[in-house]
């Protein structure tokens, strides 16, 4: 396992789902972790399930002062080593009917919340460097219908990663992002239909390897975050890694297996089975 012993870390939205998995993985790697979110009871319950001394801080990422306070709480000897800007919200709706109010939630949490986290984490990393990881989504690459506010705000997160990486590299601060695909979280379990899941499986090359009905696991995303937080990614910044089972790939332009079966019938039958 990668070691993050002696390092301090903050995870926004760390009480549930992907954020909880990221905080757990960072703690398992030896980091001193603070998780923040709006509900102290949820945070404390999550922290109790994590190894090490994980602490909870109530913070609404749309409130810059609260984010700054969470960063300060996570610092050790005045410095922060790792920040994971995970907090995010969806807001489904048709572009024909989305109102300004509908936009404000995703813009506030996904964009401003990420910007607040990067800003105040970076201010505590200027003297000795550090690693910031933002959780984006493959929705920034392959937009889903009726999710305009989410697609657009996650694309903004991608650009925050690239822009901040370019500006902050001079201080030894690396900024990278992770683009999860469909992940088996409580939110997905309670909002996704069987019909939609069939579409997800069809578009995910590694779906057959999943033990969660074609979905990834929060732990898959967390491993990527730990990698970006570690020295193993020390020469990497401004990058966005898809953790999506291949679902960010464009759909195939065609299927020419019939030609391959004509040319190499024995090999194709052995590897892919007989045509039914």
C-alpha positions in Angstrom: 0.0 0.0 0.0 1.1 3.6 -0.7 2.2 5.3 2.5 0.9 8.8 3.4 2.1 8.6 7.0 2.8 12.0 8.5 0.6 13.9 6.0 -2.6 15.9 6.7 -5.7 15.6 4.5 -9.1 17.2 4.1 -12.0 15.6 2.2 -15.1 17.6 1.5 -18.3 15.7 1.4 -16.5 13.0 3.3 -19.4 11.5 5.2 -21.0 9.4 2.4 -20.4 7.7 -0.9 -17.2 8.5 -2.8 -16.0 11.0 -0.2 -16.3 8.5 2.6 -14.3 5.9 0.6 -11.6 8.5 -0.2 -11.3 9.5 3.5 -11.1 5.9 4.5 -8.4 5.1 1.9 -6.3 8.1 2.9 -6.6 7.1 6.6 -5.6 3.5 5.8 -2.6 4.9 4.0 -1.6 6.7 7.2 -2.8 10.3 6.7 -4.4 12.4 9.4 -7.8 13.0 7.9 -10.5 15.6 8.5 -13.8 15.1 6.8 -16.3 17.9 6.3 -19.9 18.2 5.3 -23.2 19.8 6.4 -24.4 17.1 8.8 -22.3 16.4 11.9 -24.1 13.2 12.8 -23.4 11.7 9.4 -19.8 12.8 9.5 -19.2 11.4 13.0 -20.9 8.0 12.1 -18.6 7.8 9.1 -15.5 8.7 11.0 -16.1 6.0 13.6 -15.9 3.4 10.8 -12.5 4.7 9.6 -9.1 3.7 10.8 -6.9 6.1 12.7 -8.0 9.4 14.2 -10.4 10.8 11.6 -12.0 14.1 12.7 -15.3 15.7 11.6 -15.9 19.4 10.8 -19.3 20.9 9.8 -18.8 22.9 6.6 -21.0 24.0 3.8 -18.7 24.3 0.8 -20.7 27.1 -0.7 -19.7 29.2 2.3 -16.1 30.3 1.8 -15.5 31.1 5.4 -16.7 27.6 6.5 -14.3 26.0 3.9 -11.4 28.1 5.2 -12.2 26.9 8.8 -12.3 23.3 7.6 -8.9 23.7 6.0 -7.5 25.3 9.1 -8.9 22.4 11.2 -7.1 19.9 8.9 -3.7 21.6 9.0 -0.9 20.1 11.0 1.7 22.6 12.1 0.1 25.1 10.0 0.3 23.2 6.7 -2.0 20.9 4.7 -0.6 18.2 2.5 -3.7 16.8 0.7 -7.1 18.1 -0.2 -9.9 16.2 -1.9 -12.6 18.5 -3.3 -15.3 15.8 -3.5 -18.6 17.6 -2.5 -21.0 17.7 -5.3 -24.7 17.6 -6.1 -26.9 16.7 -9.2 -30.0 18.6 -10.3 -31.9 16.7 -13.0 -34.2 18.7 -15.3 -34.9 19.6 -18.9 -33.1 22.5 -20.5 -36.6 23.6 -21.5 -37.6 24.3 -17.9 -34.4 24.7 -15.8 -34.6 27.9 -13.7 -31.9 30.1 -12.2 -32.8 28.5 -8.9 -32.1 25.0 -10.3 -28.7 26.2 -11.5 -27.7 27.7 -8.2 -27.3 24.4 -6.3 -24.9 22.7 -8.7 -23.0 26.0 -9.4 -22.6 26.7 -5.7 -21.5 23.3 -4.6 -19.8 21.8 -7.7 -18.0 24.9 -9.0 -17.7 27.4 -6.1 -17.3 24.7 -3.5 -14.5 23.2 -5.5 -12.9 26.6 -6.1 -13.2 27.5 -2.4 -11.5 24.2 -1.5 -8.7 24.6 -3.9 -8.1 28.2 -2.9 -7.8 27.7 0.8 -6.0 24.4 0.6 -3.4 25.9 -1.8 -2.8 28.8 0.5 -1.7 26.3 3.2 0.5 24.4 0.6 2.4 27.3 -0.8 5.4 26.9 1.5 6.0 23.2 1.0 3.8 21.9 -1.8 0.9 19.5 -1.7 -1.6 17.6 -3.7 -5.2 18.7 -4.5 -7.6 16.2 -6.1 -11.0 17.3 -7.5 -13.8 14.8 -8.1 -15.3 15.5 -11.5 -17.4 13.1 -13.6 -17.4 11.5 -17.0 -20.5 13.6 -17.5 -18.1 16.4 -18.3 -17.1 14.3 -21.4 -20.3 12.4 -22.2 -23.2 14.5 -21.1 -26.4 12.7 -20.0 -29.7 14.0 -21.1 -31.8 16.0 -18.5 -28.6 16.6 -16.4 -27.5 19.9 -17.9 -26.6 21.6 -14.6 -24.5 18.6 -13.6 -22.8 18.2 -16.9 -21.9 21.8 -17.2 -20.6 22.3 -13.7 -18.5 19.2 -13.8 -16.9 20.5 -17.1 -16.1 23.6 -15.1 -14.4 21.4 -12.4 -12.2 20.0 -15.2 -11.2 23.5 -16.2 -10.5 24.5 -12.6 -8.1 21.5 -12.4 -6.2 22.5 -15.5 -6.1 26.2 -14.7 -5.1 25.8 -11.1 -2.4 23.2 -12.0 -0.9 25.7 -14.4 -0.8 28.4 -11.9 0.1 26.6 -8.7 2.8 24.3 -10.1 5.5 26.9 -9.3 4.8 26.3 -5.6 5.1 22.5 -5.9 1.3 22.2 -5.7 -0.2 19.5 -7.9 -3.8 19.7 -9.0 -5.4 16.7 -10.6 -8.9 15.3 -11.1 -10.8 12.0 -11.1 -13.8 11.5 -13.4 -15.9 8.6 -11.9 -18.4 6.9 -14.1 -21.4 5.2 -12.6 -20.5 4.2 -9.0 -22.5 2.0 -6.6 -23.5 4.7 -4.0 -26.7 5.1 -2.0 -27.7 8.0 -4.3 -27.4 5.9 -7.4 -29.2 2.9 -5.8 -32.2 5.1 -4.9 -32.5 7.1 -8.1 -31.6 4.8 -11.0 -34.1 2.6 -12.9 -33.4 -0.9 -14.2 -33.8 0.4 -17.7 -31.2 3.1 -17.2 -28.8 0.5 -15.7 -29.1 -1.7 -18.8 -27.9 1.3 -20.8 -25.0 1.9 -18.4 -23.9 -1.8 -18.6 -24.1 -1.7 -22.4 -21.8 1.3 -22.5 -19.3 0.1 -20.0 -16.6 -2.3 -21.4 -15.6 -3.6 -18.0 -19.2 -4.1 -16.8 -18.7 -7.9 -16.8 -16.0 -7.6 -14.2 -18.2 -5.6 -11.8 -19.8 -7.3 -8.8 -22.2 -4.3 -8.5 -24.5 -4.8 -11.5 -22.0 -3.2 -13.9 -21.2 -0.3 -11.6 -17.8 0.8 -10.2 -17.3 1.0 -6.4 -16.5 4.0 -4.4 -13.2 2.3 -3.4 -12.2 2.3 -7.1 -12.3 6.1 -7.1 -10.6 6.2 -3.7 -7.6 4.3 -5.0 -7.1 6.8 -7.8 -7.3 9.6 -5.2 -4.6 8.0 -3.0 -2.4 7.6 -6.0 -2.7 11.3 -6.9 -2.1 12.2 -3.2 1.1 10.1 -3.1 4.6 10.7 -4.3 4.0 8.1 -7.0 2.3 10.8 -9.0 4.9 13.4 -8.1 5.5 14.4 -11.8 1.8 14.5 -12.7 -0.4 17.6 -12.6 -3.4 19.0 -14.5 -4.6 15.5 -15.4 -8.1 14.1 -15.3 -8.3 10.3 -14.8 -11.4 8.4 -15.8 -12.4 5.7 -13.3 -15.3 4.5 -15.2 -14.8 1.0 -16.5 -14.3 2.4 -20.0 -17.7 4.1 -20.2 -16.0 7.4 -21.2 -15.0 5.8 -24.5 -17.0 6.9 -27.5 -19.3 4.2 -28.8 -17.8 1.9 -31.4 -18.3 3.1 -35.0 -19.2 -0.5 -36.0 -18.8 -4.2 -35.4 -16.6 -6.0 -37.9 -16.4 -9.3 -36.0 -18.1 -11.0 -38.9 -15.1 -10.1 -41.1 -12.7 -11.5 -38.5 -14.8 -14.7 -38.3 -14.4 -15.1 -42.1 -10.6 -14.6 -42.0 -9.8 -16.3 -38.7 -12.8 -18.7 -37.9 -10.9 -21.0 -35.5 -9.4 -18.2 -33.4 -12.6 -16.3 -33.2 -14.6 -19.3 -32.2 -12.1 -20.2 -29.5 -11.9 -16.7 -28.0 -15.4 -15.3 -28.6 -17.6 -18.4 -29.0 -19.7 -19.6 -31.9 -22.2 -17.3 -33.5 -25.7 -18.1 -32.1 
